[in-house]
């Protein structure tokens, strides 16, 4: 049982070391600081967002980025009918 406890402690130490290394690498990315300035977004989530979006300069308008993320409203209308319950499209990346 002691062997398992030692293994678990070693794995915990390795995970803590990896977390520190990832934090150091992530802090070298200027866009990460901007994302982290948003309340509720830490290093892990900011890294995930940057990884999913990639090069943000490929979006010329904010609407394009919103649509890529799947956060754009889907409008339901046909002829004279106009839907009143417009929902988010959710067509983007499931990770965003």
PEJO-V240129 format. One record per residue. OMEGA is omega in whole degrees, -180 to 180 (none if undefined). D_LAST is the distance of its C-alpha to the last C-alpha in whole Angstrom. Layout:
omega d_last
OMEGA D_LAST
OMEGA D_LAST
//
This chain:
omega d_last
179 41
179 42
180 40
179 37
178 37
178 37
180 35
177 32
179 33
179 33
177 29
179 28
179 30
178 28
178 25
178 26
178 27
177 24
179 22
180 24
178 24
178 20
-180 20
178 23
-178 22
-179 18
176 21
-179 22
-175 19
-179 20
-179 17
180 16
178 18
180 17
-179 13
178 15
177 18
-180 15
178 16
180 14
178 13
-176 14
-177 15
-179 13
178 10
178 11
178 11
-180 8
179 7
178 10
-180 10
-177 7
-177 9
-178 12
-175 15
-179 14
178 18
176 17
-178 16
180 19
179 18
180 15
179 15
178 14
179 11
179 10
179 11
179 9
-180 6
-178 8
-180 9
-180 13
175 15
-177 17
180 21
176 23
180 27
-179 30
179 33
-179 34
175 32
-180 29
-179 26
-179 26
178 23
-177 20
176 16
-173 13
-179 13
-179 9
-176 10
-180 7
178 6
-180 5
178 4
none 0
//
